[in-house]
Amino acid sequence: MMNDEIPDLNAFDDASLNAAFAVLEKSARDAAAGLGGEADVEAFRLKWLGRKQGRLNEVSSRWLKSAPVEARKALGIRFNALKAVVDGLLEAGLGSGPSNAALAAEAIDITLPGTQRLTGAEHPISRTLNEITRVFAALGYSVGVGPEVETDYYNFECMNFPPGHPARDTQDTLVVAEQERKPLRDRLLLRTHTSPVQMRTMESVAPPVRIVIPGKVHRNDAADATHSPIFHQVEGLCVDTNITFSDLKGTLDHAMKALFGSSVKTRFFPSFFPFTEPSADVQISCIFCGGKGCRKCKNSGWIELLGCGMVDPAVFAFAQEKQPLYDPKRISGFAFGMGVERIAMMKYGISEIGSFYAGDMRFLGQFV
Ligand SMILES: [Zn+2]
């Protein structure tokens, strides 16, 4: 590169001016050709257009001021032409974008393996709940839903748990605070079973009714290996003319075979639930030993799995208050309920109910 100093100009004829400006222009073009990144462009701008030490400023102060009056116009024209060239070079430099080095540093290596994202999967509780629902959907049942915060009336009274009845004590209930001023039936609580949806459905739909009610329920139970204060239930309700206990047995026997395999047997034992009469507990033949007897079935060969019964006429009487067609003299029905966690624990061989809620990916990853 030539000396960066601006030489003195001794002659002001056209040829001398042309030669002097040609040298400067070439110098500017040479400098601009090597511009890389933003820093280079800025350095070029400072060197040529800087207010104090820029070369154009120097040309202006040394050549224009020392020029004889008659040469000033010719010099000014060439000076403006040179400035236009420098401006143009600067603009081109700014528009040229980042340098090759900068681009290389940001380059994406398309041969690298992609970012692997975790695939979502159904939680084992949701999966079991959906499986149970599908079994009944195939029998023509639809899905009923209702609120988790319920009134005492829907959770207890209309399900034939009268105020003060000892059956209420079997479901240790979490109640909403500061409800004492309301009449008992209007007080709010966290539903202890999905049964309230049976009544809500009958109140809004005339018979026949076939629904399953999957959902979350709450009880004030201490957590241990098999109990949790929050768990899931699927209840079912079937109401029509001439529904008998045989229909109940046939339906549940089919459902258990669909869930656990066609070799599973069922048997029914007398039991008590306030909202059904007669009531029964259902046992299935042990799915681990096939009924021979093992540790899981306490050597009995049977596992107790769900509760059921024929809908109590007293429950229909509550439904009749809003839907007169639920006349217990003309219709009949059955209801059943099962715990989703219990079935999921059996199906997947899980011994701690808390594993479902802990959110441990090592546990959940097994169900992907
Ligand atoms: Zn067994």
Residues whose N, C-alpha, C, O or C-beta is under 5 A from the ligand:
A	BS01	ZN	C286 F288 C289 G293 C294 K296 C297 G301
